[in-house]
């Protein structure tokens, strides 16, 4: 069974994300993670950043792939970025599915936002990998996760030493590229890329 962690902007895109999740799990051989009750998420957030980080790391465990469901403002969410960086550190398959064209509960579509994979970067320095994030149009060090040894990462980085996540991982449009029928294939491609 392929376990996939879905990362998304809970407040803004919950309805759209649930539609995608429901189409995913109805296929029978799949399991989703990352769909938390908002009250649980908010209570962890109020407790401490450390408690929320542990909660999210636990949610990521036993998932081979992380799929960020990108709406208009997803790329700017601290905890979406945390889930993506932690997924990179764990060597998970990673992909982005743009969901802004999906209708929300009021029947409205949204505007496209920045790709979350374009807002995070990895930097190889010697045998270490650290991370950067885009904030207010400037690349700054990512401080919510430590660096790691290069040998711990399964991705084929080649000569890439300072690149965005988007140079490694694919992005799809859930509506125009028929995500209902193709999400499974996209997830399998991401898993294979990570050797899973």
RODO-2510 file (C-alpha; in nm, 4 decimals, decimal comma):
residues 196
     n   res          X          Y          Z
     1     x     0,0000     0,0000     0,0000
     2     x     0,1394     0,3411    -0,0983
     3     x     0,1170     0,5859     0,1918
     4     x     0,1176     0,9489     0,0913
     5     x     0,1386     1,2547     0,3142
     6     x    -0,0644     1,5455     0,1767
     7     x     0,0633     1,8901     0,2729
     8     x    -0,1595     2,1939     0,2179
     9     x    -0,2771     2,5318     0,3510
    10     x    -0,5394     2,4072     0,5939
    11     x    -0,7410     2,7261     0,6412
    12     x    -0,7626     2,8256     0,2770
    13     x    -0,7565     2,4979     0,0820
    14     x    -0,9085     2,2411     0,3152
    15     x    -1,2137     2,1821     0,0921
    16     x    -1,0065     2,1424    -0,2249
    17     x    -0,7546     1,9190    -0,0482
    18     x    -1,0270     1,6886     0,0841
    19     x    -1,1641     1,6451    -0,2673
    20     x    -0,8199     1,5388    -0,3883
    21     x    -0,7679     1,3129    -0,0877
    22     x    -1,1041     1,1449    -0,1351
    23     x    -1,0328     1,0746    -0,5011
    24     x    -0,6977     0,9246    -0,3959
    25     x    -0,8203     0,6857    -0,1265
    26     x    -1,1172     0,5567    -0,3283
    27     x    -0,8719     0,3704    -0,5508
    28     x    -0,8412     0,1003    -0,2824
    29     x    -0,4670     0,0343    -0,2524
    30     x    -0,3783     0,3752    -0,1118
    31     x    -0,3622     0,5478     0,2209
    32     x    -0,3381     0,9178     0,2967
    33     x    -0,1816     1,1013     0,5875
    34     x    -0,1592     1,4697     0,6735
    35     x    -0,5329     1,5292     0,7069
    36     x    -0,5591     1,6383     1,0674
    37     x    -0,8573     1,7799     1,2483
    38     x    -0,7951     2,1551     1,2642
    39     x    -0,8517     2,1617     1,6417
    40     x    -0,5668     1,9112     1,6931
    41     x    -0,3342     2,1133     1,4692
    42     x    -0,4255     2,4404     1,6430
    43     x    -0,3795     2,2926     1,9913
    44     x    -0,0316     2,1660     1,8995
    45     x     0,0498     2,5062     1,7499
    46     x    -0,0555     2,6797     2,0727
    47     x     0,1498     2,4397     2,2859
    48     x     0,4863     2,5132     2,1218
    49     x     0,6698     2,5047     1,7928
    50     x     0,8577     2,1982     1,9171
    51     x     0,5314     2,0128     1,9891
    52     x     0,3941     2,0973     1,6457
    53     x     0,7169     1,9898     1,4746
    54     x     0,7058     1,6550     1,6546
    55     x     0,3389     1,6142     1,5609
    56     x     0,4184     1,6774     1,1928
    57     x     0,7244     1,4485     1,1943
    58     x     0,5064     1,1730     1,3389
    59     x     0,2520     1,2319     1,0619
    60     x     0,5258     1,1965     0,8002
    61     x     0,6508     0,8639     0,9394
    62     x     0,5821     0,5555     0,7298
    63     x     0,4881     0,7644     0,4268
    64     x     0,6975     0,7146     0,1163
    65     x     0,5792     1,0266    -0,0636
    66     x     0,4826     1,3829     0,0262
    67     x     0,2439     1,5579    -0,2106
    68     x     0,1993     1,9304    -0,1544
    69     x    -0,1422     2,0470    -0,2723
    70     x    -0,0689     2,4024    -0,3812
    71     x    -0,3259     2,6774    -0,3747
    72     x    -0,2915     3,0526    -0,3904
    73     x    -0,0992     3,0975    -0,0621
    74     x     0,0413     2,7520     0,0139
    75     x     0,4013     2,8414    -0,0729
    76     x     0,4172     3,0962     0,2101
    77     x     0,3006     2,8630     0,4885
    78     x     0,5697     2,7883     0,7450
    79     x     0,4440     2,4405     0,8247
    80     x     0,4059     2,3368     0,4611
    81     x     0,7709     2,4333     0,4167
    82     x     0,8622     2,2345     0,7259
    83     x     0,6861     1,9248     0,5924
    84     x     0,8680     1,9577     0,2590
    85     x     1,2130     2,0055     0,4131
    86     x     1,1590     1,7152     0,6534
    87     x     1,0426     1,5006     0,3612
    88     x     1,3617     1,5914     0,1719
    89     x     1,5705     1,5030     0,4781
    90     x     1,3962     1,1647     0,5044
    91     x     1,4463     1,0905     0,1346
    92     x     1,0771     1,0738     0,0525
    93     x     0,9327     1,1139    -0,2931
    94     x     0,8119     1,4724    -0,3301
    95     x     0,5736     1,6322    -0,5774
    96     x     0,3479     1,9339    -0,6099
    97     x    -0,0083     1,9243    -0,7429
    98     x    -0,1595     2,2665    -0,8066
    99     x    -0,5203     2,2698    -0,6857
   100     x    -0,6160     2,6367    -0,7267
   101     x    -0,8427     2,5486    -1,0232
   102     x    -1,0480     2,3083    -0,8088
   103     x    -1,3698     2,4629    -0,6857
   104     x    -1,4075     2,5371    -0,3170
   105     x    -1,7253     2,4780    -0,1147
   106     x    -1,8765     2,7960    -0,2656
   107     x    -1,8029     2,6766    -0,6192
   108     x    -1,5222     2,9289    -0,6793
   109     x    -1,1758     2,8671    -0,8193
   110     x    -0,8716     3,0578    -0,6923
   111     x    -0,5739     3,2352    -0,8444
   112     x    -0,2458     3,0511    -0,8879
   113     x     0,0144     3,1142    -0,6221
   114     x     0,3884     3,0573    -0,6257
   115     x     0,5029     2,6968    -0,6503
   116     x     0,6109     2,5840    -0,3007
   117     x     0,8957     2,3879    -0,4621
   118     x     1,0343     2,7135    -0,6045
   119     x     1,0387     2,8727    -0,2585
   120     x     1,2746     2,6182    -0,0967
   121     x     1,6319     2,5384    -0,1964
   122     x     1,9056     2,2976    -0,0966
   123     x     2,2718     2,3971    -0,0742
   124     x     2,5526     2,1408    -0,0914
   125     x     2,8672     2,2547     0,0879
   126     x     3,1317     1,9846     0,1032
   127     x     2,9592     1,6780     0,2442
   128     x     2,6688     1,8698     0,4049
   129     x     2,3310     1,9849     0,2752
   130     x     2,1562     2,2858     0,4233
   131     x     1,8396     2,4632     0,3186
   132     x     1,7226     2,8109     0,2190
   133     x     1,3785     2,9631     0,1846
   134     x     1,2430     3,2583    -0,0082
   135     x     1,1131     3,5340     0,2195
   136     x     1,0023     3,8707     0,0870
   137     x     1,1864     3,8137    -0,2399
   138     x     1,5169     3,7194    -0,0745
   139     x     1,6802     3,3828    -0,0085
   140     x     1,7508     3,3355     0,3629
   141     x     1,8805     3,0370     0,5621
   142     x     1,6070     2,7915     0,6607
   143     x     1,6167     2,7600     1,0392
   144     x     1,3373     2,5140     1,1245
   145     x     1,5501     2,2070     1,0428
   146     x     1,9214     2,1253     1,0705
   147     x     2,1617     2,0448     0,7888
   148     x     2,2350     1,6821     0,7067
   149     x     2,5097     1,4706     0,5539
   150     x     2,5031     1,4493     0,1740
   151     x     2,5234     1,0681     0,1903
   152     x     2,1871     1,0590     0,3723
   153     x     2,0014     1,1915     0,0667
   154     x     1,8944     0,9373    -0,1991
   155     x     1,8250     1,1885    -0,4745
   156     x     2,0448     1,2117    -0,7829
   157     x     2,1778     1,5627    -0,7289
   158     x     2,4533     1,5343    -0,9878
   159     x     2,6461     1,8593    -0,9926
   160     x     2,3604     2,0569    -0,8373
   161     x     2,4902     2,2463    -0,5379
   162     x     2,2467     2,5359    -0,4948
   163     x     1,9070     2,4667    -0,6478
   164     x     1,5381     2,4921    -0,5703
   165     x     1,3361     2,1837    -0,4880
   166     x     1,1604     2,2405    -0,8220
   167     x     1,4795     2,1390    -1,0054
   168     x     1,4471     1,7909    -0,8521
   169     x     1,0759     1,7332    -0,8065
   170     x     0,7822     1,7556    -1,0462
   171     x     0,4822     1,9869    -1,0404
   172     x     0,1453     1,9087    -1,1971
   173     x    -0,1855     2,0887    -1,2394
   174     x    -0,4558     1,8733    -1,0825
   175     x    -0,7315     2,0059    -1,3106
   176     x    -0,5659     2,0558    -1,6496
   177     x    -0,3542     1,7396    -1,6232
   178     x    -0,6405     1,5163    -1,5017
   179     x    -0,5192     1,4600    -1,1485
   180     x    -0,8263     1,2526    -1,0691
   181     x    -0,6935     0,9804    -1,2982
   182     x    -0,3206     1,0603    -1,2894
   183     x    -0,2394     1,1402    -0,9253
   184     x    -0,1494     0,7771    -0,8573
   185     x     0,0969     0,7735    -1,1462
   186     x     0,2505     1,1029    -1,0322
   187     x     0,2953     0,9674    -0,6804
   188     x     0,4542     0,6455    -0,8081
   189     x     0,6956     0,8493    -1,0214
   190     x     0,7961     1,0545    -0,7154
   191     x     0,8436     0,7369    -0,5093
   192     x     1,0671     0,5790    -0,7743
   193     x     1,2729     0,8978    -0,7964
   194     x     1,3493     0,8585    -0,4258
   195     x     1,4231     0,4855    -0,4624
   196     x     1,1059     0,3752    -0,2827
***
